[in-house]
Each structure stands twice: as C-alpha cells, then as structure tokens.
Amino acid sequence: MTTLRSSYKLKRFVSSRDPDFAAALLLYLRNTPANIRTDSNEITYWIDEFSAKFGDPFYVFGFYRDRHLVGYAEAAYFRTARLFVLDYVVIDESSRRNNVFYEFVDQLKRYLEVAHPEYRYGAVEVGYGPQQRHPSQPSALLIRLLKLQGFRVVRALYYTPRLTLDDAESGMQADLLLFAAGDVESIHAETYLSIVRTIYFDYYLRWKSIIPDPGNAYKKHLDDLFSKVQSSLGRRKTIVVNGHKALLSAPIKKPLLTVHRIVVFSFQALLVIVLVTTAMLGLKTIFRLSNSSFAYIYLLAVVSFVTVAGIVSKDARTVFAEIVSLIKYLSHRKANGLTTIESADKRSLPPDPDER
C-alpha cells in the first residue's frame, strides 16, 4: 500500500520584488483579523529597509505544502538582546491542520536557530482579544499548539501595543511565550523586563518610525504599557515560565449537577433510608440484635441499596458519577489554589480543556 506524504518548504522573501511576496501578503491579509493586521504597505516598506536601517534582520517567510503557498510569517532578530520574535504565524484556512502548523513552526525555529546560533530566547505574542482578560478560543488553541512546540507561557502581565494610536481594538492583554534551547522553568524579573523593552522599543517603536508622530505620542503609549508591566511585577525577583505539565494533564471539568436533580434524588434516597431504618429497628426489637450486629446489618443494607440503585436506575448512576466528579473538581481547585484568570496580576493558563 502506497503512503502519501506531504512535502513542506520554508522560503524567506528577501525583497518586496520577489514574485511570491505579493501572494504571501494576500494570504496574510485574507487570514488575519482586521484589528491585529499590520498595514501591508508598512510590511512592504520594511522588508526592504528594516535590516539596513537598524542593523537587526527582519524576515518575511512563505510556507509551502506540496509546492502550494499555505503559510505566512514574520520574524525579527535583535542582536543586542539575543532575542528573536516570531510574528503573524498565519496558515491559510483551507490548510489548517495541526501537522501543517507543527511543521511550519518547527522550520521557522530551525531557520532562526541556524541563522543566529547565539540566540538566548525566542518570543511570541498571543493576544487575548479586544477587551478580553483571558484568551479567546482561537488564542487558547494557538497557545496550546505553541506549547507543544516548546514555547512556554511567562506568568506575568503583558500587553500588545496598539498598531495605531487611534485603533483601540488593536491593543490588548496578551500572553508572551518564550522558547529557549535549554529547559527553562523561571526567569529573572529583570530578564523579562529586558525582553518586553526590546519588543516594545526595538520592534514596535522602530516599526512606527515611518509615520509622523507629533509629540512622541506613540512612544508615550509604549512607555505607559511598559510601566504597567513593570508595576505589576511588584517585588518579584523571578517569574515562573510554565512548561508542559498543565497542558498534558487530564482535564478536570466542572460537574453538571443541578439543584433540582440533587434535591429530587436526595429526597428519594432519604425516603428509602427512613423506611430501611424503620424496618431495621423493628427487626432489632424482634430478634433482639446487639448494637454491633445492628450496625453491621444496617451498613450492609445501605450499601446494598446504593449498589442496586446504581444498577437499576440510570438517574442514580448519573448522580453518583456527578458527585464523584464534584469531589474531584473541588479537590483539584483546592490543590491548585483556585488559580483561574481572575485578575491581571494573578495569571494562569488559558481557559481551555487541556488547561483547566
């Protein structure tokens, strides 16, 4: 039996005049939400000018599956910080499969690692969505996929800056994910702030330098965001960088018990137990059973009732299962200190089945 396997290829566009660059740009525009989409004219300008003007390379990639263009990505490498930043990893809707994404990100990482073997960290921003305090469903999925590729969520506050000052929807709370060659469980707060500073001022601010900025308004916007991030750290010296454990652990789902079902089942069970208890007390009197014998027989009767109810009654089985689920759920939340995304300063993983 013949096995068909797809072939993949990553291509860097070194100039806006590359024949496939326009097609890749159209793919990007077609598959990127408007509120987070960079002006295509700016991309066209900076693909030719960024590296020459700032000395740090800027990359635009196309990704091909069986010779068909299916993906687009941007990246930049900052020599002083030894940091590469992946940006806009986009796959055409018709080709969105996990294996395509894995291969795309893997080839991007390998390309940048070979080009810059001295790198210290790689970074990716994943915005939550306008006015969101936790990731949207697509963002949560992207975070999980990136984690499977070795990226780790930094447990600290982060914001993506606005693309333009008059576009409030483009700035949002986000997760910053880091990639490192070694096994990183935490980083110094100073290191985190250095990474954020590089992204804000060596990437965003440079990028917007082609647009007139009276009074340095955009720089003030970045200054404000950086101050929020810095203040949120308080006196923390280190920041946890999440690994794979939470991602790969079995999901703990909130049980679906309703008050009505609990009350109805409890009333029925209580009625049966009252009848059993009355009958057992009568038997104790008639047969003059000792207290220990009565307790043993009574316990056996209760266990028998639960067993029989679980066998013959679907509702009973469902309620028993939900009670067990409720106990597990509460134990899990207690063990994890109720770490849900309830504030900007106490962040946890995205609310998705693999994370919660």
C-alpha positions as CSV (number, residue, x, y, z in Angstrom):
1,M,0.0,0.0,0.0
2,T,1.4,3.4,-1.0
3,T,1.6,6.0,1.7
4,L,1.2,9.6,0.5
5,R,3.3,12.2,2.5
6,S,3.2,15.9,2.1
7,S,6.4,17.9,1.3
8,Y,7.0,21.2,3.1
9,K,9.2,24.1,2.3
10,L,10.0,27.4,4.1
11,K,11.1,30.3,1.9
12,R,12.4,33.7,3.0
13,F,11.4,36.6,0.9
14,V,14.4,38.9,0.8
15,S,12.7,41.7,-1.2
16,S,9.3,43.1,-1.9
17,R,10.0,42.3,-5.6
18,D,10.0,38.6,-5.0
19,P,7.4,37.1,-7.3
20,D,5.7,35.2,-4.4
21,F,5.8,38.0,-1.9
22,A,2.6,39.6,-3.2
23,A,0.8,36.3,-3.0
24,A,2.0,35.7,0.6
25,L,0.9,39.1,1.6
26,L,-2.6,38.5,0.2
27,L,-2.7,35.2,2.2
28,Y,-1.8,37.2,5.3
29,L,-4.5,39.8,4.7
30,R,-7.1,37.2,3.9
31,N,-6.5,35.2,7.1
32,T,-5.6,37.8,9.7
33,P,-8.4,39.6,11.7
34,A,-8.5,43.3,10.9
35,N,-7.9,44.5,14.4
36,I,-4.5,42.9,14.6
37,R,-3.5,43.2,11.0
38,T,-0.5,45.4,10.2
39,D,-0.8,47.7,7.2
40,S,0.5,45.8,4.2
41,N,2.3,49.0,2.9
42,E,4.3,49.0,6.1
43,I,5.3,45.4,5.6
44,T,6.3,46.1,2.0
45,Y,8.4,49.0,3.1
46,W,10.2,47.3,6.0
47,I,11.0,44.1,4.2
48,D,13.4,46.2,2.1
49,E,14.5,48.7,4.8
50,F,14.4,47.3,8.3
51,S,17.7,45.4,8.3
52,A,19.6,48.1,6.5
53,K,18.3,50.9,8.7
54,F,18.6,49.3,12.2
55,G,21.2,46.5,11.7
56,D,18.8,43.9,13.1
57,P,17.4,41.5,10.5
58,F,13.7,41.4,9.7
59,Y,12.2,38.3,8.0
60,V,9.2,37.6,6.0
61,F,8.5,33.9,5.2
62,G,6.3,31.9,2.9
63,F,5.4,28.3,3.7
64,Y,4.7,25.8,1.0
65,R,2.9,22.5,1.2
66,D,3.3,20.3,-1.9
67,R,4.6,23.5,-3.7
68,H,1.4,25.4,-2.8
69,L,1.7,28.5,-0.7
70,V,-0.2,27.9,2.5
71,G,1.5,30.0,5.2
72,Y,3.0,33.4,6.1
73,A,5.1,34.5,9.0
74,E,7.2,37.5,10.1
75,A,10.2,37.5,12.5
76,A,12.9,39.8,13.6
77,Y,16.2,39.1,15.4
78,F,17.7,41.6,17.9
79,R,21.4,41.1,18.2
80,T,22.0,43.0,21.4
81,A,19.2,41.2,23.3
82,R,19.9,37.9,21.5
83,L,16.2,37.6,21.0
84,F,14.2,36.5,18.0
85,V,10.5,37.4,17.8
86,L,8.0,35.4,15.7
87,D,5.1,37.4,14.4
88,Y,2.0,36.6,12.5
89,V,2.3,32.9,12.0
90,V,-0.6,32.5,9.6
91,I,-1.9,29.5,7.8
92,D,-4.5,29.6,5.0
93,E,-7.9,28.4,6.2
94,S,-8.1,25.6,3.7
95,S,-4.8,24.1,5.1
96,R,-5.3,24.5,8.8
97,R,-4.2,21.1,10.2
98,N,-2.1,20.5,13.3
99,N,0.7,18.8,11.3
100,V,0.9,21.8,9.0
101,F,1.3,24.2,11.9
102,Y,3.8,22.0,13.7
103,E,5.9,21.7,10.6
104,F,5.7,25.5,9.9
105,V,6.8,26.5,13.4
106,D,9.4,23.8,13.5
107,Q,11.0,25.0,10.3
108,L,10.8,28.6,11.5
109,K,12.6,27.8,14.7
110,R,15.3,25.8,12.9
111,Y,15.9,28.5,10.4
112,L,16.3,31.2,13.1
113,E,18.4,29.0,15.3
114,V,20.8,28.2,12.4
115,A,20.9,31.9,11.3
116,H,21.5,33.1,14.9
117,P,23.1,30.3,17.0
118,E,24.0,32.8,19.7
119,Y,20.3,33.5,20.5
120,R,19.1,33.3,24.0
121,Y,15.3,33.4,23.7
122,G,12.6,33.3,21.1
123,A,9.3,35.1,21.8
124,V,5.8,35.1,20.5
125,E,2.9,37.3,21.5
126,V,-0.6,35.9,21.6
127,G,-3.3,38.5,22.2
128,Y,-6.4,37.6,24.1
129,G,-8.8,39.7,22.0
130,P,-10.2,43.2,22.4
131,Q,-11.4,44.0,26.0
132,Q,-10.7,40.4,27.0
133,R,-9.0,39.3,30.2
134,H,-8.4,35.8,29.1
135,P,-7.7,34.3,25.7
136,S,-10.4,33.8,23.1
137,Q,-10.9,30.2,21.9
138,P,-8.6,30.7,18.8
139,S,-6.0,32.3,21.0
140,A,-6.1,29.5,23.5
141,L,-5.7,26.9,20.7
142,L,-2.7,28.8,19.4
143,I,-1.1,28.9,22.8
144,R,-1.6,25.1,23.2
145,L,-0.1,24.4,19.8
146,L,2.9,26.7,20.5
147,K,3.5,24.9,23.9
148,L,3.6,21.6,22.1
149,Q,6.4,23.2,20.0
150,G,8.4,24.0,23.2
151,F,7.2,27.5,23.9
152,R,6.4,28.3,27.5
153,V,3.9,30.9,28.9
154,V,5.5,33.6,31.0
155,R,3.4,34.0,34.1
156,A,3.4,37.8,34.1
157,L,1.3,40.6,32.8
158,Y,1.8,41.5,29.2
159,Y,0.1,43.8,26.6
160,T,0.4,44.1,22.9
161,P,0.7,47.7,21.9
162,R,-1.8,49.4,19.6
163,L,-0.9,49.2,15.9
164,T,-2.0,52.8,15.6
165,L,-3.0,55.2,18.4
166,D,-6.5,55.7,17.0
167,D,-7.2,51.9,16.9
168,A,-8.2,51.0,20.4
169,E,-9.1,47.4,19.4
170,S,-5.6,46.6,18.3
171,G,-4.1,46.8,21.7
172,M,-4.9,44.1,24.2
173,Q,-3.8,42.0,27.1
174,A,-1.8,39.0,25.9
175,D,0.4,36.1,26.8
176,L,4.1,36.2,26.0
177,L,5.6,32.8,25.2
178,L,9.3,32.1,25.3
179,F,11.4,29.5,23.7
180,A,14.9,28.6,24.8
181,A,17.4,25.8,23.9
182,G,17.6,24.7,27.5
183,D,14.9,23.6,30.0
184,V,13.7,26.9,31.5
185,E,11.4,26.9,34.5
186,S,11.8,30.5,35.5
187,I,13.5,33.7,34.5
188,H,14.6,36.8,36.5
189,A,12.1,39.7,36.5
190,E,14.9,41.8,35.1
191,T,15.3,39.5,32.2
192,Y,11.5,39.6,31.5
193,L,11.5,43.4,31.5
194,S,14.5,43.4,29.2
195,I,12.6,41.2,26.7
196,V,9.5,43.4,26.9
197,R,11.6,46.5,26.5
198,T,13.2,45.1,23.4
199,I,9.9,44.1,21.8
200,Y,8.3,47.5,22.6
201,F,11.1,49.9,21.7
202,D,13.3,47.9,19.3
203,Y,10.4,46.5,17.3
204,Y,7.2,48.4,17.7
205,L,8.7,51.9,18.1
206,R,11.2,51.3,15.2
207,W,8.4,50.0,13.0
208,K,6.2,53.1,13.6
209,S,9.1,55.5,12.9
210,I,8.0,55.9,9.3
211,I,4.8,57.5,10.5
212,P,4.9,61.2,11.7
213,D,4.5,61.2,15.5
214,P,3.9,64.7,16.9
215,G,5.0,64.9,20.5
216,N,6.2,61.3,20.5
217,A,2.7,60.1,21.2
218,Y,3.4,56.5,20.2
219,K,6.5,56.4,22.4
220,K,4.4,57.6,25.3
221,H,1.9,54.9,24.7
222,L,4.7,52.3,24.8
223,D,6.1,54.0,28.0
224,D,2.7,53.6,29.7
225,L,2.4,50.0,28.8
226,F,5.9,49.2,30.0
227,S,5.2,51.0,33.3
228,K,2.1,48.8,33.7
229,V,4.0,45.7,33.1
230,Q,6.8,46.8,35.4
231,S,4.5,47.8,38.2
232,S,2.6,44.5,38.0
233,L,5.7,42.6,39.0
234,G,5.9,44.3,42.3
235,R,8.9,42.9,44.3
236,R,9.0,39.7,42.4
237,K,12.6,38.6,41.7
238,T,11.8,35.7,39.5
239,I,8.9,34.7,37.2
240,V,7.6,31.2,36.6
241,V,7.7,30.1,32.9
242,N,5.1,27.4,32.5
243,G,6.1,24.1,31.0
244,H,4.0,21.2,29.7
245,K,2.6,19.6,32.8
246,A,-0.6,21.5,33.0
247,L,-1.1,21.1,29.2
248,L,-0.8,17.4,29.2
249,S,-2.6,16.6,32.4
250,A,-6.1,15.1,32.2
251,P,-8.8,17.7,32.0
252,I,-10.8,18.3,35.2
253,K,-14.3,19.5,34.1
254,K,-16.8,21.3,36.3
255,P,-19.6,18.9,37.1
256,L,-23.0,19.5,35.6
257,L,-25.1,18.8,38.7
258,T,-28.3,20.9,39.1
259,V,-30.0,21.8,42.3
260,H,-33.2,20.2,41.1
261,R,-31.6,16.8,40.4
262,I,-29.8,16.9,43.8
263,V,-33.0,17.7,45.7
264,V,-35.1,15.1,43.9
265,F,-32.5,12.3,44.3
266,S,-31.7,13.3,47.9
267,F,-35.4,13.2,48.8
268,Q,-35.9,9.8,47.2
269,A,-32.8,8.4,48.9
270,L,-33.8,9.9,52.2
271,L,-37.2,8.3,52.0
272,V,-35.7,4.9,51.3
273,I,-33.2,5.2,54.1
274,V,-36.0,6.2,56.5
275,L,-38.0,3.1,55.5
276,V,-34.9,0.9,55.8
277,T,-34.1,2.4,59.2
278,T,-37.6,1.8,60.5
279,A,-37.6,-1.7,59.2
280,M,-34.2,-2.4,60.7
281,L,-35.2,-1.0,64.1
282,G,-38.2,-3.3,64.0
283,L,-36.0,-6.3,63.2
284,K,-33.7,-5.3,66.0
285,T,-36.5,-5.4,68.5
286,I,-38.0,-8.6,67.3
287,F,-34.7,-10.5,67.1
288,R,-33.1,-8.7,70.0
289,L,-30.0,-7.8,68.0
290,S,-26.9,-6.3,69.7
291,N,-25.8,-2.8,68.7
292,S,-22.8,-4.1,66.8
293,S,-24.9,-6.6,64.9
294,F,-27.5,-3.9,64.1
295,A,-24.8,-1.5,62.9
296,Y,-23.2,-4.2,60.6
297,I,-26.6,-5.2,59.1
298,Y,-27.7,-1.6,58.8
299,L,-24.5,-0.7,56.9
300,L,-24.8,-3.7,54.7
301,A,-28.4,-2.7,53.9
302,V,-27.4,0.8,52.9
303,V,-24.5,-0.4,50.7
304,S,-26.9,-2.9,49.1
305,F,-29.3,0.0,48.4
306,V,-26.7,2.1,46.8
307,T,-25.4,-0.8,44.7
308,V,-28.9,-1.9,43.5
309,A,-29.8,1.8,42.8
310,G,-26.7,2.2,40.7
311,I,-27.5,-0.9,38.7
312,V,-31.2,-0.4,38.0
313,S,-31.5,3.4,38.0
314,K,-29.9,5.5,35.3
315,D,-30.6,8.7,37.2
316,A,-28.9,7.2,40.3
317,R,-25.8,6.3,38.3
318,T,-25.6,9.7,36.8
319,V,-25.9,11.5,40.1
320,F,-23.3,9.2,41.8
321,A,-20.9,9.9,38.9
322,E,-21.5,13.6,39.2
323,I,-21.0,13.6,43.0
324,V,-17.6,11.9,42.4
325,S,-16.8,14.4,39.7
326,L,-17.8,17.2,42.0
327,I,-15.4,15.9,44.7
328,K,-12.6,15.6,42.2
329,Y,-13.2,19.1,40.8
330,L,-13.2,20.7,44.3
331,S,-10.1,18.8,45.3
332,H,-8.4,19.9,42.1
333,R,-9.3,23.6,42.6
334,K,-8.2,23.5,46.3
335,A,-4.9,21.8,45.3
336,N,-4.2,24.5,42.7
337,G,-5.1,27.4,44.9
338,L,-8.1,28.4,42.7
339,T,-5.7,29.6,40.0
340,T,-8.1,30.9,37.4
341,I,-7.7,34.0,35.4
342,E,-9.5,36.4,37.7
343,S,-7.1,39.3,37.7
344,A,-4.3,40.8,35.6
345,D,-1.8,40.2,38.3
346,K,-2.6,36.6,39.1
347,R,-2.5,34.9,35.8
348,S,-3.0,31.3,34.9
349,L,-3.2,29.2,31.7
350,P,-5.8,29.9,29.1
351,P,-9.3,28.5,29.8
352,D,-9.4,25.5,27.6
353,P,-10.0,21.8,28.1
354,D,-6.3,21.0,28.3
355,E,-5.5,23.8,30.7
356,R,-8.3,23.7,33.2
